[in-house]
Amino acid sequence: MPHFVYILLCSDDTLYTGYTTDVGRRVGEHNTGKGAKYTRTRRPVVLIYEEEHKSRNNALKREIQIKNMRRSSKLLLCTAVHLLNRG
């Protein structure tokens, strides 16, 4: 089963980083108010980044790394991946 780390852009222009095994379901939960307490008052949220990991342990370690980044570094990460995926 794949495990994912994701970054959401909230309606107040803040960033939220989380972990899940189903990104689509989790983003839906955030947008219906059933996600994290942080995002409940910052809806709607938009998925701006996701990365896949083979193990839960690796994904959770990466989530902590990203959460400890400055906002500018998180945005650079999202931008770099977006540019690479454009081909």
N, CA, C and O atoms as a GROMACS GRO file, in nm:
protein
  348
    1MET      N    1   0.084  -0.118   0.000
    1MET     CA    2   0.000   0.000   0.000
    1MET      C    3   0.088   0.125   0.000
    1MET      O    4   0.181   0.135   0.081
    2PRO      N    5   0.061   0.218  -0.089
    2PRO     CA    6   0.141   0.341  -0.090
    2PRO      C    7   0.100   0.434   0.024
    2PRO      O    8  -0.013   0.431   0.072
    3HIS      N    9   0.194   0.513   0.065
    3HIS     CA   10   0.174   0.613   0.170
    3HIS      C   11   0.216   0.747   0.112
    3HIS      O   12   0.313   0.755   0.036
    4PHE      N   13   0.144   0.852   0.148
    4PHE     CA   14   0.168   0.982   0.087
    4PHE      C   15   0.188   1.091   0.192
    4PHE      O   16   0.127   1.088   0.300
    5VAL      N   17   0.272   1.187   0.158
    5VAL     CA   18   0.285   1.312   0.230
    5VAL      C   19   0.232   1.418   0.134
    5VAL      O   20   0.263   1.414   0.015
    6TYR      N   21   0.154   1.512   0.185
    6TYR     CA   22   0.094   1.611   0.096
    6TYR      C   23   0.098   1.749   0.162
    6TYR      O   24   0.111   1.762   0.284
    7ILE      N   25   0.088   1.850   0.076
    7ILE     CA   26   0.081   1.988   0.123
    7ILE      C   27  -0.045   2.050   0.064
    7ILE      O   28  -0.073   2.037  -0.055
    8LEU      N   29  -0.121   2.117   0.150
    8LEU     CA   30  -0.241   2.188   0.109
    8LEU      C   31  -0.218   2.338   0.121
    8LEU      O   32  -0.150   2.385   0.212
    9LEU      N   33  -0.276   2.411   0.028
    9LEU     CA   34  -0.283   2.556   0.038
    9LEU      C   35  -0.421   2.589   0.092
    9LEU      O   36  -0.522   2.556   0.030
   10CYS      N   37  -0.426   2.654   0.206
   10CYS     CA   38  -0.552   2.687   0.271
   10CYS      C   39  -0.604   2.822   0.222
   10CYS      O   40  -0.530   2.900   0.163
   11SER      N   41  -0.731   2.847   0.248
   11SER     CA   42  -0.795   2.970   0.200
   11SER      C   43  -0.733   3.097   0.258
   11SER      O   44  -0.744   3.204   0.198
   12ASP      N   45  -0.668   3.086   0.372
   12ASP     CA   46  -0.602   3.202   0.432
   12ASP      C   47  -0.456   3.213   0.389
   12ASP      O   48  -0.379   3.288   0.449
   13ASP      N   49  -0.416   3.138   0.285
   13ASP     CA   50  -0.283   3.139   0.226
   13ASP      C   51  -0.177   3.071   0.314
   13ASP      O   52  -0.058   3.090   0.292
   14THR      N   53  -0.220   2.994   0.413
   14THR     CA   54  -0.125   2.916   0.491
   14THR      C   55  -0.110   2.779   0.428
   14THR      O   56  -0.190   2.739   0.343
   15LEU      N   57  -0.008   2.705   0.472
   15LEU     CA   58   0.019   2.572   0.421
   15LEU      C   59  -0.005   2.469   0.531
   15LEU      O   60   0.026   2.493   0.647
   16TYR      N   61  -0.060   2.356   0.492
   16TYR     CA   62  -0.081   2.245   0.584
   16TYR      C   63  -0.015   2.121   0.525
   16TYR      O   64  -0.035   2.089   0.408
   17THR      N   65   0.064   2.051   0.605
   17THR     CA   66   0.131   1.928   0.562
   17THR      C   67   0.072   1.811   0.638
   17THR      O   68   0.053   1.818   0.760
   18GLY      N   69   0.044   1.701   0.566
   18GLY     CA   70  -0.014   1.585   0.629
   18GLY      C   71   0.031   1.454   0.566
   18GLY      O   72   0.108   1.452   0.470
   19TYR      N   73  -0.019   1.346   0.623
   19TYR     CA   74   0.011   1.209   0.580
   19TYR      C   75  -0.120   1.135   0.555
   19TYR      O   76  -0.218   1.157   0.626
   20THR      N   77  -0.122   1.048   0.454
   20THR     CA   78  -0.241   0.967   0.427
   20THR      C   79  -0.204   0.849   0.337
   20THR      O   80  -0.095   0.842   0.282
   21THR      N   81  -0.298   0.757   0.324
   21THR     CA   82  -0.283   0.649   0.227
   21THR      C   83  -0.373   0.673   0.106
   21THR      O   84  -0.366   0.599   0.008
   22ASP      N   85  -0.458   0.777   0.112
   22ASP     CA   86  -0.549   0.809   0.002
   22ASP      C   87  -0.564   0.961  -0.006
   22ASP      O   88  -0.641   1.021   0.069
   23VAL      N   89  -0.489   1.022  -0.096
   23VAL     CA   90  -0.484   1.168  -0.102
   23VAL      C   91  -0.620   1.228  -0.137
   23VAL      O   92  -0.663   1.324  -0.073
   24GLY      N   93  -0.686   1.174  -0.237
   24GLY     CA   94  -0.816   1.228  -0.278
   24GLY      C   95  -0.919   1.227  -0.167
   24GLY      O   96  -0.989   1.325  -0.144
   25ARG      N   97  -0.927   1.114  -0.097
   25ARG     CA   98  -1.020   1.102   0.015
   25ARG      C   99  -0.985   1.203   0.124
   25ARG      O  100  -1.074   1.268   0.179
   26ARG      N  101  -0.857   1.215   0.154
   26ARG     CA  102  -0.813   1.303   0.263
   26ARG      C  103  -0.839   1.450   0.233
   26ARG      O  104  -0.882   1.525   0.320
   27VAL      N  105  -0.812   1.491   0.109
   27VAL     CA  106  -0.840   1.630   0.072
   27VAL      C  107  -0.990   1.657   0.083
   27VAL      O  108  -1.032   1.763   0.128
   28GLY      N  109  -1.070   1.560   0.041
   28GLY     CA  110  -1.215   1.573   0.056
   28GLY      C  111  -1.257   1.589   0.201
   28GLY      O  112  -1.344   1.670   0.233
   29GLU      N  113  -1.194   1.513   0.288
   29GLU     CA  114  -1.223   1.525   0.432
   29GLU      C  115  -1.188   1.664   0.483
   29GLU      O  116  -1.264   1.724   0.559
   30HIS      N  117  -1.074   1.716   0.441
   30HIS     CA  118  -1.036   1.851   0.482
   30HIS      C  119  -1.140   1.952   0.436
   30HIS      O  120  -1.176   2.044   0.510
   31ASN      N  121  -1.188   1.936   0.313
   31ASN     CA  122  -1.281   2.034   0.256
   31ASN      C  123  -1.423   2.021   0.309
   31ASN      O  124  -1.504   2.112   0.290
   32THR      N  125  -1.455   1.910   0.373
   32THR     CA  126  -1.589   1.897   0.433
   32THR      C  127  -1.587   1.922   0.584
   32THR      O  128  -1.688   1.906   0.652
   33GLY      N  129  -1.471   1.960   0.636
   33GLY     CA  130  -1.461   1.989   0.778
   33GLY      C  131  -1.432   1.869   0.864
   33GLY      O  132  -1.434   1.878   0.987
   34LYS      N  133  -1.405   1.754   0.802
   34LYS     CA  134  -1.377   1.631   0.878
   34LYS      C  135  -1.228   1.600   0.884
   34LYS      O  136  -1.188   1.495   0.935
   35GLY      N  137  -1.147   1.691   0.832
   35GLY     CA  138  -1.002   1.671   0.834
   35GLY      C  139  -0.943   1.724   0.964
   35GLY      O  140  -1.007   1.721   1.068
   36ALA      N  141  -0.823   1.771   0.956
   36ALA     CA  142  -0.752   1.822   1.073
   36ALA      C  143  -0.820   1.948   1.128
   36ALA      O  144  -0.882   2.024   1.054
   37LYS      N  145  -0.808   1.967   1.256
   37LYS     CA  146  -0.864   2.084   1.322
   37LYS      C  147  -0.812   2.213   1.257
   37LYS      O  148  -0.885   2.311   1.244
   38TYR      N  149  -0.685   2.211   1.218
   38TYR     CA  150  -0.622   2.329   1.157
   38TYR      C  151  -0.696   2.373   1.031
   38TYR      O  152  -0.714   2.493   1.010
   39THR      N  153  -0.738   2.279   0.948
   39THR     CA  154  -0.798   2.315   0.819
   39THR      C  155  -0.948   2.343   0.827
   39THR      O  156  -1.004   2.396   0.732
   40ARG      N  157  -1.012   2.310   0.936
   40ARG     CA  158  -1.158   2.327   0.948
   40ARG      C  159  -1.203   2.471   0.928
   40ARG      O  160  -1.309   2.495   0.870
   41THR      N  161  -1.125   2.565   0.976
   41THR     CA  162  -1.162   2.706   0.962
   41THR      C  163  -1.088   2.774   0.848
   41THR      O  164  -1.094   2.896   0.833
   42ARG      N  165  -1.018   2.696   0.767
   42ARG     CA  166  -0.938   2.752   0.658
   42ARG      C  167  -0.978   2.693   0.523
   42ARG      O  168  -0.895   2.679   0.434
   43ARG      N  169  -1.104   2.657   0.509
   43ARG     CA  170  -1.154   2.596   0.387
   43ARG      C  171  -1.197   2.703   0.287
   43ARG      O  172  -1.233   2.814   0.326
   44PRO      N  173  -1.192   2.669   0.158
   44PRO     CA  174  -1.148   2.542   0.100
   44PRO      C  175  -0.996   2.532   0.096
   44PRO      O  176  -0.924   2.632   0.101
   45VAL      N  177  -0.949   2.408   0.088
   45VAL     CA  178  -0.807   2.382   0.073
   45VAL      C  179  -0.783   2.324  -0.066
   45VAL      O  180  -0.871   2.262  -0.125
   46VAL      N  181  -0.661   2.345  -0.116
   46VAL     CA  182  -0.624   2.296  -0.249
   46VAL      C  183  -0.495   2.216  -0.235
   46VAL      O  184  -0.400   2.261  -0.171
   47LEU      N  185  -0.492   2.099  -0.293
   47LEU     CA  186  -0.372   2.016  -0.293
   47LEU      C  187  -0.268   2.080  -0.385
   47LEU      O  188  -0.295   2.103  -0.503
   48ILE      N  189  -0.150   2.108  -0.332
   48ILE     CA  190  -0.045   2.167  -0.416
   48ILE      C  191   0.078   2.077  -0.426
   48ILE      O  192   0.169   2.105  -0.504
   49TYR      N  193   0.083   1.969  -0.346
   49TYR     CA  194   0.200   1.882  -0.350
   49TYR      C  195   0.167   1.747  -0.290
   49TYR      O  196   0.094   1.738  -0.191
   50GLU      N  197   0.222   1.643  -0.349
   50GLU     CA  198   0.215   1.510  -0.287
   50GLU      C  199   0.337   1.431  -0.328
   50GLU      O  200   0.389   1.447  -0.438
   51GLU      N  201   0.381   1.346  -0.239
   51GLU     CA  202   0.490   1.253  -0.272
   51GLU      C  203   0.457   1.118  -0.212
   51GLU      O  204   0.402   1.108  -0.102
   52GLU      N  205   0.492   1.014  -0.286
   52GLU     CA  206   0.459   0.877  -0.248
   52GLU      C  207   0.578   0.809  -0.182
   52GLU      O  208   0.693   0.829  -0.221
   53HIS      N  209   0.547   0.727  -0.080
   53HIS     CA  210   0.649   0.647  -0.011
   53HIS      C  211   0.600   0.504   0.000
   53HIS      O  212   0.479   0.479   0.005
   54LYS      N  213   0.693   0.411   0.003
   54LYS     CA  214   0.656   0.269   0.010
   54LYS      C  215   0.622   0.224   0.151
   54LYS      O  216   0.552   0.124   0.169
   55SER      N  217   0.670   0.296   0.251
   55SER     CA  218   0.641   0.256   0.388
   55SER      C  219   0.583   0.373   0.468
   55SER      O  220   0.612   0.489   0.442
   56ARG      N  221   0.501   0.338   0.565
   56ARG     CA  222   0.442   0.437   0.654
   56ARG      C  223   0.551   0.511   0.730
   56ARG      O  224   0.546   0.633   0.746
   57ASN      N  225   0.649   0.436   0.777
   57ASN     CA  226   0.758   0.494   0.854
   57ASN      C  227   0.831   0.603   0.774
   57ASN      O  228   0.856   0.712   0.825
   58ASN      N  229   0.865   0.572   0.648
   58ASN     CA  230   0.935   0.671   0.565
   58ASN      C  231   0.848   0.794   0.540
   58ASN      O  232   0.897   0.906   0.542
   59ALA      N  233   0.720   0.772   0.516
   59ALA     CA  234   0.629   0.884   0.490
   59ALA      C  235   0.617   0.974   0.614
   59ALA      O  236   0.618   1.097   0.602
   60LEU      N  237   0.606   0.914   0.730
   60LEU     CA  238   0.593   0.994   0.852
   60LEU      C  239   0.722   1.070   0.883
   60LEU      O  240   0.717   1.183   0.932
   61LYS      N  241   0.837   1.010   0.856
   61LYS     CA  242   0.964   1.081   0.874
   61LYS      C  243   0.972   1.201   0.780
   61LYS      O  244   1.016   1.309   0.819
   62ARG      N  245   0.928   1.180   0.655
   62ARG     CA  246   0.931   1.288   0.557
   62ARG      C  247   0.831   1.397   0.595
   62ARG      O  248   0.860   1.516   0.577
   63GLU      N  249   0.716   1.360   0.647
   63GLU     CA  250   0.618   1.459   0.692
   63GLU      C  251   0.681   1.551   0.797
   63GLU      O  252   0.662   1.673   0.793
   64ILE      N  253   0.754   1.494   0.890
   64ILE     CA  254   0.820   1.574   0.993
   64ILE      C  255   0.923   1.667   0.931
   64ILE      O  256   0.933   1.784   0.968
   65GLN      N  257   1.001   1.615   0.835
   65GLN     CA  258   1.101   1.699   0.767
   65GLN      C  259   1.035   1.819   0.701
   65GLN      O  260   1.081   1.932   0.715
   66ILE      N  261   0.926   1.794   0.629
   66ILE     CA  262   0.859   1.903   0.558
   66ILE      C  263   0.796   2.001   0.657
   66ILE      O  264   0.804   2.122   0.637
   67LYS      N  265   0.736   1.950   0.763
   67LYS     CA  266   0.676   2.039   0.863
   67LYS      C  267   0.780   2.130   0.928
   67LYS      O  268   0.747   2.240   0.972
   68ASN      N  269   0.904   2.084   0.934
   68ASN     CA  270   1.010   2.165   0.993
   68ASN      C  271   1.074   2.264   0.896
   68ASN      O  272   1.159   2.343   0.935
   69MET      N  273   1.033   2.259   0.770
   69MET     CA  274   1.085   2.353   0.670
   69MET      C  275   1.019   2.490   0.687
   69MET      O  276   0.908   2.502   0.739
   70ARG      N  277   1.089   2.590   0.642
   70ARG     CA  278   1.028   2.723   0.633
   70ARG      C  279   0.927   2.724   0.520
   70ARG      O  280   0.934   2.642   0.428
   71ARG      N  281   0.834   2.815   0.526
   71ARG     CA  282   0.733   2.828   0.420
   71ARG      C  283   0.797   2.842   0.283
   71ARG      O  284   0.753   2.780   0.186
   72SER      N  285   0.901   2.924   0.274
   72SER     CA  286   0.966   2.947   0.145
   72SER      C  287   1.024   2.817   0.087
   72SER      O  288   1.019   2.795  -0.034
   73SER      N  289   1.078   2.733   0.172
   73SER     CA  290   1.132   2.605   0.126
   73SER      C  291   1.022   2.510   0.081
   73SER      O  292   1.039   2.436  -0.016
   74LYS      N  293   0.910   2.513   0.149
   74LYS     CA  294   0.796   2.430   0.108
   74LYS      C  295   0.745   2.474  -0.029
   74LYS      O  296   0.715   2.390  -0.114
   75LEU      N  297   0.736   2.604  -0.050
   75LEU     CA  298   0.689   2.654  -0.178
   75LEU      C  299   0.787   2.621  -0.290
   75LEU      O  300   0.746   2.589  -0.401
   76LEU      N  301   0.916   2.628  -0.261
   76LEU     CA  302   1.017   2.589  -0.361
   76LEU      C  303   1.004   2.441  -0.396
   76LEU      O  304   1.015   2.405  -0.512
   77LEU      N  305   0.980   2.357  -0.297
   77LEU     CA  306   0.960   2.214  -0.319
   77LEU      C  307   0.842   2.192  -0.412
   77LEU      O  308   0.851   2.114  -0.507
   78CYS      N  309   0.731   2.258  -0.385
   78CYS     CA  310   0.611   2.243  -0.467
   78CYS      C  311   0.635   2.292  -0.610
   78CYS      O  312   0.592   2.228  -0.706
   79THR      N  313   0.702   2.405  -0.623
   79THR     CA  314   0.730   2.462  -0.754
   79THR      C  315   0.824   2.374  -0.835
   79THR      O  316   0.801   2.352  -0.954
   80ALA      N  317   0.928   2.323  -0.772
   80ALA     CA  318   1.025   2.238  -0.841
   80ALA      C  319   0.957   2.112  -0.895
   80ALA      O  320   0.981   2.072  -1.009
   81VAL      N  321   0.876   2.049  -0.815
   81VAL     CA  322   0.807   1.927  -0.858
   81VAL      C  323   0.709   1.959  -0.970
   81VAL      O  324   0.698   1.883  -1.066
   82HIS      N  325   0.639   2.070  -0.960
   82HIS     CA  326   0.545   2.110  -1.064
   82HIS      C  327   0.619   2.130  -1.197
   82HIS      O  328   0.572   2.084  -1.301
   83LEU      N  329   0.732   2.199  -1.194
   83LEU     CA  330   0.809   2.222  -1.316
   83LEU      C  331   0.863   2.093  -1.376
   83LEU      O  332   0.863   2.077  -1.498
   84LEU      N  333   0.908   2.003  -1.291
   84LEU     CA  334   0.958   1.875  -1.340
   84LEU      C  335   0.849   1.791  -1.405
   84LEU      O  336   0.874   1.720  -1.502
   85ASN      N  337   0.729   1.799  -1.352
   85ASN     CA  338   0.618   1.719  -1.404
   85ASN      C  339   0.558   1.776  -1.533
   85ASN      O  340   0.484   1.708  -1.603
   86ARG      N  341   0.590   1.900  -1.564
   86ARG     CA  342   0.539   1.961  -1.686
   86ARG      C  343   0.606   1.902  -1.809
   86ARG      O  344   0.552   1.910  -1.920
   87GLY      N  345   0.724   1.843  -1.789
   87GLY     CA  346   0.795   1.776  -1.895
   87GLY      C  347   0.854   1.869  -1.991
   87GLY      O  348   0.917   1.827  -2.088
   0.00000   0.00000   0.00000
